[in-house]
Amino acid sequence: MNCIWFNKDVSLETLEQSLTGTMAENLDMEWEEIGDNYLRMKMPVTDKSRQPYGILHGGASCALAETIGSIGSHLVIDNTRFRCVGLEINANHVSAVNEGIIYAIAKPLHLGRSTHIWDIRITSGPGKLVCVSRLTVAILEKQG
């Protein structure tokens, strides 16, 4: 597949700046990799992201999925003409994690004119599946 990014020169440094002052920064998310048609992030499982039973909170998994997928859409569109907003997120929590680092990989399933759909797989350790998420993003024309 050809490179899907609108700006072909996007860098990890530029992406890292997009996290400043956001929930992603508060949860210590970091960018790992930009491929031609995917993004990869990581996030530590800490007290910031655990639920009362001591395991990764499902909402933290959703925050990671929403972050990586939404920024993926942002990178695909012409930001001078369009903006993107999350429309729907689905997450299946497959296995529990109580410590360590989790990794999210986002790949597009559909990149249409008005919607994007992202498949996000969250894993821990050597590829152990933690969560499977699907994010639908609306692409809106900027007004004025």
N, C-alpha and C positions, 0 to 999 in steps of 0.2 A: 504494500500500500504506500502511496506517495505521502509526503509530509502534509498533515492536515492543518497545521498552525498558520494563521493569517500572517503573523510576523515570523518569518523563518529564522530570525536571529534571537529568538527568546532564549534566555539563559536562566540557570538555577539562581544566580544572584538576583536577577530581576524578580523572579518568582518569590524568593525569600523575602524581599521587601514588601510584597503584597500581604504578608501575614502580620506585619507590625500593627499593634493596637487592636487585634481581632481575637475572637475565641480561639482560633488556630494557634495564635501565639501563647495564649493562656494555657492551652493544653500541650504546649511544647511540640507542636507538629513541625516537621522539617521536610523540605524537598529533597528527594534522592536522585531522581532521574527524569529526563525528558527524552522520549523516543519519538519517532516520526508519527506515531499514532497512539501513544499512551503516555501517561504520567505516573510517577511513583512517589509516594510520601511515606514517612514513618512517624510514629508517635509512641512515646513511652507510656507504659501502664503504671501510673503512680496514684497517690491519694487524690490528685486532681481529677482522675478519670475512673476511679473505682466507685462502685455502688456499696451500700451498707454491708453486703455479704462478702466484701473483699475482692470481688471480681470486676473485670472491665464492665462499665456501665454501657448498656445498649445505646444510650443517647450519645455517648462519646464516640462509639463506632459510627453512628449516624452523622455526627459532626464531622468526623474524618471523611466519610463518604461524600457528604454535601460539599465540603471544602474542595476536595480534589475534582469532583465532577463539575461544580460550578466554575471553578477556575479553568478547567478544561474547555468548557463552552466559551468562556471569556477569551481564551486564546484562539478559538476557531473563527470568531466573528470579527467584523470591522467595527471596532469600538467607537469610531467617529460617527457611525450611522445607527448602531444597534446597542442594546444592553440585554443582559440575560438575568433571569430570576428563576429560582427553584420553583417548580410546579408541583412535584410529587416525589416522595422518597419511600422506598420499600426496603426493608432489611430483614434478613433471616439470620438469626444468631445461632451459629452451628456448634461452637465449642467455647468453653469458658477459658479466660486468661486472667491470672492474678498478678503477674509481674512480667518484666521484660519489655521488648519492643514489638509493636505490631506494624505491619506494612500494608499499604493500600496501593493497588494498581487499578487505574481507571482506563477503560477502552471504550470508544464510542460504538454503540449498536446502531444508531441512526443520527445523522447530521442533516436535518432538514432545514427549510427556510424559516419555519416558525417554532420548531421544537428540536431538541437534541435529547437522546436517550443514552445514558452511560451505564456500563456494567462495571461495578467496583467489587473487587475481591480483596478482603482483608485477611491476612495470614499472620501467624506468629512462628517463631523458630524456623525450622527448615520446611517452610511451605505448608504448615498445618492450617487448614481453613478455619477461620474464626467467624467470619460474617460474609454474606453475599448480599450486595445491595444493588438496586436499580434506581437511578435518579433521572427524572424527566425535568428538563430545563426549557422554559419559554424564552423565545428570542423576540424581543420587542423593538420596534423602530423608535428611535429617540425623537421626541417632539421638539420642534423649534430649532 
